[in-house]
Amino acid sequence: MSTAILRQKLHSYLEIAGDKKVKAIYAIMKNEIEQSVMEYTNDIKMELDNRYNDYKNGKTKIVTAEESRKRIQKKLKEIKRK
């Protein structure tokens, strides 16, 4: 069974599992789960805050993932033509 299928099965199971089972699974995986949590440095936090404030104040524009994909595809086509 592929890893993707296993992830999907685990995710589906956790959605319906009882509290005791979820807590037991968490207890088994706690150390690994807590180690995998990304911690941001103060510099990264400041940069994210600045970008968010720029967005809120209308200084920058956010594009959708689809728009980003289109822009990337366009640039790749331009590069291939050269």
DRENTORKOL-3810 file (N, C-alpha, C; in nm, 4 decimals):
REM DRENTORKOL-3810
@n.u->0.0855; n.v->-0.1174; n.w->0.0000; ca.u->0.0000; ca.v->0.0000; ca.w->0.0000; c.u->0.0900; c.v->0.1237; c.w->0.0000
@n.u->0.0556; n.v->0.2222; n.w->-0.0828; ca.u->0.1406; ca.v->0.3409; ca.w->-0.0944; c.u->0.1277; c.v->0.4300; c.w->0.0299
@n.u->0.2270; n.v->0.5128; n.w->0.0482; ca.u->0.2271; ca.v->0.6056; ca.w->0.1612; c.u->0.1094; c.v->0.7022; c.w->0.1515
@n.u->0.0769; n.v->0.7454; n.w->0.0315; ca.u->-0.0351; ca.v->0.8379; ca.w->0.0136; c.u->-0.1664; c.v->0.7744; c.w->0.0601
@n.u->-0.1852; n.v->0.6486; n.w->0.0285; ca.u->-0.3068; ca.v->0.5786; ca.w->0.0702; c.u->-0.3083; c.v->0.5617; c.w->0.2217
@n.u->-0.1932; n.v->0.5272; n.w->0.2796; ca.u->-0.1844; ca.v->0.5140; ca.w->0.4249; c.u->-0.2177; c.v->0.6459; c.w->0.4952
@n.u->-0.1654; n.v->0.7558; n.w->0.4418; ca.u->-0.1953; ca.v->0.8872; ca.w->0.5002; c.u->-0.3454; c.v->0.9148; c.w->0.4954
@n.u->-0.4041; n.v->0.8844; n.w->0.3811; ca.u->-0.5470; ca.v->0.9088; ca.w->0.3645; c.u->-0.6282; c.v->0.8238; c.w->0.4630
@n.u->-0.5903; n.v->0.6980; n.w->0.4780; ca.u->-0.6617; ca.v->0.6089; ca.w->0.5701; c.u->-0.6470; c.v->0.6570; c.w->0.7146
@n.u->-0.5256; n.v->0.6977; n.w->0.7527; ca.u->-0.5037; ca.v->0.7485; ca.w->0.8884; c.u->-0.5853; c.v->0.8754; c.w->0.9126
@n.u->-0.5811; n.v->0.9649; n.w->0.8161; ca.u->-0.6560; ca.v->1.0896; ca.w->0.8290; c.u->-0.8056; c.v->1.0604; c.w->0.8454
@n.u->-0.8576; n.v->0.9738; n.w->0.7624; ca.u->-1.0000; ca.v->0.9386; ca.w->0.7700; c.u->-1.0330; c.v->0.8752; c.w->0.9048
@n.u->-0.9457; n.v->0.7883; n.w->0.9507; ca.u->-0.9702; ca.v->0.7213; ca.w->1.0790; c.u->-0.9710; c.v->0.8221; c.w->1.1937
@n.u->-0.8754; n.v->0.9139; n.w->1.1942; ca.u->-0.8670; ca.v->1.0112; ca.w->1.3025; c.u->-0.9909; c.v->1.1008; c.w->1.3091
@n.u->-1.0557; n.v->1.1207; n.w->1.1952; ca.u->-1.1765; ca.v->1.2025; ca.w->1.1927; c.u->-1.2911; c.v->1.1371; c.w->1.2698
@n.u->-1.2924; n.v->1.0033; n.w->1.2766; ca.u->-1.4046; ca.v->0.9340; ca.w->1.3394; c.u->-1.3675; c.v->0.8609; c.w->1.4685
@n.u->-1.2378; n.v->0.8531; n.w->1.4978; ca.u->-1.1922; ca.v->0.7790; ca.w->1.6163; c.u->-1.2409; c.v->0.8458; c.w->1.7447
@n.u->-1.2627; n.v->0.7650; n.w->1.8453; ca.u->-1.3035; ca.v->0.8158; ca.w->1.9755; c.u->-1.1908; c.v->0.8912; c.w->2.0444
@n.u->-1.2268; n.v->0.9690; n.w->2.1439; ca.u->-1.1297; ca.v->1.0515; ca.w->2.2158; c.u->-1.0142; c.v->0.9696; c.w->2.2723
@n.u->-1.0444; n.v->0.8561; n.w->2.3341; ca.u->-0.9394; ca.v->0.7738; ca.w->2.3953; c.u->-0.8392; c.v->0.7257; c.w->2.2914
@n.u->-0.8882; n.v->0.6848; n.w->2.1761; ca.u->-0.7977; ca.v->0.6363; ca.w->2.0723; c.u->-0.7120; c.v->0.7491; c.w->2.0153
@n.u->-0.7717; n.v->0.8643; n.w->1.9946; ca.u->-0.6950; ca.v->0.9786; ca.w->1.9439; c.u->-0.5867; c.v->1.0163; c.w->2.0440
@n.u->-0.6215; n.v->1.0194; n.w->2.1720; ca.u->-0.5232; ca.v->1.0532; ca.w->2.2759; c.u->-0.4128; c.v->0.9487; c.w->2.2835
@n.u->-0.4467; n.v->0.8231; n.w->2.2656; ca.u->-0.3465; ca.v->0.7157; ca.w->2.2691; c.u->-0.2508; c.v->0.7286; c.w->2.1511
@n.u->-0.3049; n.v->0.7529; n.w->2.0341; ca.u->-0.2202; ca.v->0.7690; ca.w->1.9142; c.u->-0.1302; c.v->0.8900; c.w->1.9320
@n.u->-0.1860; n.v->0.9983; n.w->1.9830; ca.u->-0.1066; ca.v->1.1187; ca.w->2.0057; c.u->0.0055; c.v->1.0919; c.w->2.1056
@n.u->-0.0255; n.v->1.0196; n.w->2.2135; ca.u->0.0754; ca.v->0.9889; ca.w->2.3154; c.u->0.1915; c.v->0.9110; c.w->2.2544
@n.u->0.1612; n.v->0.8191; n.w->2.1654; ca.u->0.2659; ca.v->0.7402; ca.w->2.0996; c.u->0.3525; c.v->0.8297; c.w->2.0107
@n.u->0.2902; n.v->0.9252; n.w->1.9421; ca.u->0.3595; ca.v->1.0062; ca.w->1.8421; c.u->0.4005; c.v->1.1452; c.w->1.8928
@n.u->0.3701; n.v->1.1759; n.w->2.0179; ca.u->0.3863; ca.v->1.3116; ca.w->2.0715; c.u->0.5230; c.v->1.3730; c.w->2.0436
@n.u->0.6299; n.v->1.3028; n.w->2.0787; ca.u->0.7644; ca.v->1.3597; ca.w->2.0600; c.u->0.7917; c.v->1.3934; c.w->1.9143
@n.u->0.7563; n.v->1.3037; n.w->1.8254; ca.u->0.7801; ca.v->1.3271; ca.w->1.6833; c.u->0.6944; c.v->1.4419; c.w->1.6308
@n.u->0.5688; n.v->1.4479; n.w->1.6749; ca.u->0.4791; ca.v->1.5548; ca.w->1.6318; c.u->0.5322; c.v->1.6900; c.w->1.6778
@n.u->0.5728; n.v->1.6981; n.w->1.8018; ca.u->0.6211; ca.v->1.8246; ca.w->1.8563; c.u->0.7533; c.v->1.8674; c.w->1.7927
@n.u->0.8360; n.v->1.7740; n.w->1.7527; ca.u->0.9620; ca.v->1.8074; ca.w->1.6863; c.u->0.9390; c.v->1.8570; c.w->1.5448
@n.u->0.8285; n.v->1.8138; n.w->1.4836; ca.u->0.8039; ca.v->1.8516; ca.w->1.3450; c.u->0.7378; c.v->1.9885; c.w->1.3316
@n.u->0.6971; n.v->2.0484; n.w->1.4430; ca.u->0.6338; ca.v->2.1797; ca.w->1.4385; c.u->0.7399; c.v->2.2841; c.w->1.4056
@n.u->0.7129; n.v->2.3618; n.w->1.3023; ca.u->0.8091; ca.v->2.4631; ca.w->1.2596; c.u->0.8032; c.v->2.5824; c.w->1.3532
@n.u->0.9183; n.v->2.6237; n.w->1.3998; ca.u->0.9255; ca.v->2.7424; ca.w->1.4827; c.u->0.9914; c.v->2.8528; c.w->1.4020
@n.u->0.9270; n.v->2.9692; n.w->1.4003; ca.u->0.9778; ca.v->3.0817; ca.w->1.3232; c.u->1.0716; c.v->3.1663; c.w->1.4080
@n.u->1.1765; n.v->3.2137; n.w->1.3447; ca.u->1.2662; ca.v->3.3058; ca.w->1.4134; c.u->1.1965; c.v->3.4410; c.w->1.4233
@n.u->1.2484; n.v->3.5271; n.w->1.5085; ca.u->1.1909; ca.v->3.6614; ca.w->1.5216; c.u->1.2007; c.v->3.7381; c.w->1.3903
@n.u->1.3095; n.v->3.7176; n.w->1.3147; ca.u->1.3251; ca.v->3.7847; ca.w->1.1860; c.u->1.2163; c.v->3.7420; c.w->1.0883
@n.u->1.1869; n.v->3.6128; n.w->1.0839; ca.u->1.0832; ca.v->3.5640; ca.w->0.9940; c.u->0.9467; c.v->3.6170; c.w->1.0375
@n.u->0.9216; n.v->3.6176; n.w->1.1680; ca.u->0.7947; ca.v->3.6702; ca.w->1.2180; c.u->0.7776; c.v->3.8167; c.w->1.1794
@n.u->0.8844; n.v->3.8953; n.w->1.1943; ca.u->0.8775; ca.v->4.0369; ca.w->1.1577; c.u->0.8502; c.v->4.0537; c.w->1.0087
@n.u->0.9170; n.v->3.9729; n.w->0.9269; ca.u->0.8974; ca.v->3.9813; ca.w->0.7824; c.u->0.7537; c.v->3.9463; c.w->0.7452
@n.u->0.6996; n.v->3.8422; n.w->0.8056; ca.u->0.5605; ca.v->3.8039; ca.w->0.7791; c.u->0.4645; c.v->3.9134; c.w->0.8246
@n.u->0.4909; n.v->3.9721; n.w->0.9403; ca.u->0.4065; ca.v->4.0826; ca.w->0.9886; c.u->0.4128; c.v->4.2009; c.w->0.8927
@n.u->0.5323; n.v->4.2338; n.w->0.8458; ca.u->0.5475; ca.v->4.3452; ca.w->0.7515; c.u->0.4714; c.v->4.3188; c.w->0.6219
@n.u->0.4829; n.v->4.1976; n.w->0.5708; ca.u->0.4123; ca.v->4.1639; ca.w->0.4474; c.u->0.2614; c.v->4.1695; c.w->0.4665
@n.u->0.2142; n.v->4.1198; n.w->0.5799; ca.u->0.0700; ca.v->4.1242; ca.w->0.6079; c.u->0.0224; c.v->4.2687; c.w->0.6183
@n.u->0.0981; n.v->4.3523; n.w->0.6887; ca.u->0.0608; ca.v->4.4933; ca.w->0.7014; c.u->0.0596; c.v->4.5631; c.w->0.5662
@n.u->0.1572; n.v->4.5327; n.w->0.4820; ca.u->0.1588; ca.v->4.5894; ca.w->0.3469; c.u->0.0344; c.v->4.5474; c.w->0.2692
@n.u->-0.0053; n.v->4.4229; n.w->0.2839; ca.u->-0.1262; ca.v->4.3747; ca.w->0.2174; c.u->-0.2497; c.v->4.4484; c.w->0.2710
@n.u->-0.2610; n.v->4.4567; n.w->0.4031; ca.u->-0.3765; ca.v->4.5240; ca.w->0.4639; c.u->-0.3858; c.v->4.6696; c.w->0.4218
@n.u->-0.2717; n.v->4.7354; n.w->0.4070; ca.u->-0.2694; ca.v->4.8774; ca.w->0.3730; c.u->-0.2738; c.v->4.9026; c.w->0.2231
@n.u->-0.2861; n.v->4.7964; n.w->0.1446; ca.u->-0.2977; ca.v->4.8120; ca.w->-0.0006; c.u->-0.1654; c.v->4.8370; c.w->-0.0719
@n.u->-0.0537; n.v->4.8192; n.w->-0.0035; ca.u->0.0771; ca.v->4.8414; ca.w->-0.0665; c.u->0.1174; c.v->4.7258; c.w->-0.1552
@n.u->0.0693; n.v->4.6072; n.w->-0.1244; ca.u->0.1007; ca.v->4.4904; ca.w->-0.2059; c.u->-0.0268; c.v->4.4160; c.w->-0.2378
@n.u->-0.0181; n.v->4.3336; n.w->-0.3406; ca.u->-0.1333; ca.v->4.2574; ca.w->-0.3864; c.u->-0.1022; c.v->4.1087; c.w->-0.3729
@n.u->-0.2016; n.v->4.0329; n.w->-0.3356; ca.u->-0.1854; ca.v->3.8883; ca.w->-0.3264; c.u->-0.2528; c.v->3.8263; c.w->-0.4479
@n.u->-0.1865; n.v->3.7272; n.w->-0.5066; ca.u->-0.2453; ca.v->3.6564; ca.w->-0.6191; c.u->-0.2804; c.v->3.5148; c.w->-0.5757
@n.u->-0.3761; n.v->3.4572; n.w->-0.6439; ca.u->-0.4183; ca.v->3.3211; ca.w->-0.6114; c.u->-0.3134; c.v->3.2216; c.w->-0.6592
@n.u->-0.3237; n.v->3.0999; n.w->-0.6102; ca.u->-0.2335; ca.v->2.9936; ca.w->-0.6555; c.u->-0.2500; c.v->2.9723; c.w->-0.8049
@n.u->-0.3734; n.v->2.9805; n.w->-0.8531; ca.u->-0.3992; ca.v->2.9622; ca.w->-0.9963; c.u->-0.3319; c.v->3.0716; c.w->-1.0786
@n.u->-0.3407; n.v->3.1947; n.w->-1.0327; ca.u->-0.2752; ca.v->3.3047; ca.w->-1.1036; c.u->-0.1239; c.v->3.2866; c.w->-1.1024
@n.u->-0.0692; n.v->3.2423; n.w->-0.9903; ca.u->0.0749; ca.v->3.2157; ca.w->-0.9827; c.u->0.1148; c.v->3.1072; c.w->-1.0816
@n.u->0.0349; n.v->3.0013; n.w->-1.0892; ca.u->0.0626; ca.v->2.8923; ca.w->-1.1826; c.u->0.0631; c.v->2.9428; c.w->-1.3261
@n.u->-0.0338; n.v->3.0265; n.w->-1.3604; ca.u->-0.0412; ca.v->3.0824; ca.w->-1.4961; c.u->0.0814; c.v->3.1663; c.w->-1.5271
@n.u->0.1222; n.v->3.2493; n.w->-1.4311; ca.u->0.2401; ca.v->3.3341; ca.w->-1.4523; c.u->0.3657; c.v->3.2493; c.w->-1.4723
@n.u->0.3797; n.v->3.1460; n.w->-1.3914; ca.u->0.4963; ca.v->3.0580; ca.w->-1.4031; c.u->0.4970; c.v->2.9879; c.w->-1.5377
@n.u->0.3814; n.v->2.9364; n.w->-1.5789; ca.u->0.3719; ca.v->2.8684; ca.w->-1.7092; c.u->0.4080; c.v->2.9639; c.w->-1.8222
@n.u->0.3618; n.v->3.0872; n.w->-1.8141; ca.u->0.3921; ca.v->3.1872; ca.w->-1.9161; c.u->0.5428; c.v->3.2123; c.w->-1.9234
@n.u->0.6057; n.v->3.2282; n.w->-1.8077; ca.u->0.7511; ca.v->3.2517; ca.w->-1.8042; c.u->0.8274; c.v->3.1322; c.w->-1.8596
@n.u->0.7844; n.v->3.0110; n.w->-1.8266; ca.u->0.8511; ca.v->2.8906; ca.w->-1.8771; c.u->0.8411; c.v->2.8818; c.w->-2.0290
@n.u->0.7248; n.v->2.9197; n.w->-2.0841; ca.u->0.7084; ca.v->2.9198; ca.w->-2.2287; c.u->0.8007; c.v->3.0219; c.w->-2.2941
@n.u->0.8138; n.v->3.1377; n.w->-2.2301; ca.u->0.9039; ca.v->3.2422; ca.w->-2.2824; c.u->1.0484; c.v->3.1938; c.w->-2.2834
@n.u->1.0875; n.v->3.1247; n.w->-2.1789; ca.u->1.2241; ca.v->3.0734; ca.w->-2.1692; c.u->1.2490; c.v->2.9688; c.w->-2.2782
@n.u->1.1523; n.v->2.8807; n.w->-2.3020; ca.u->1.1672; ca.v->2.7762; ca.w->-2.4029; c.u->1.1795; c.v->2.8339; c.w->-2.5422
@n.u->1.1162; n.v->2.9476; n.w->-2.5688; ca.u->1.1218; ca.v->3.0110; ca.w->-2.7015; c.u->1.2606; c.v->3.0654; c.w->-2.7325
@n.u->1.3354; n.v->3.1006; n.w->-2.6294; ca.u->1.4682; ca.v->3.1632; ca.w->-2.6493; c.u->1.5706; c.v->3.0667; c.w->-2.6924
END
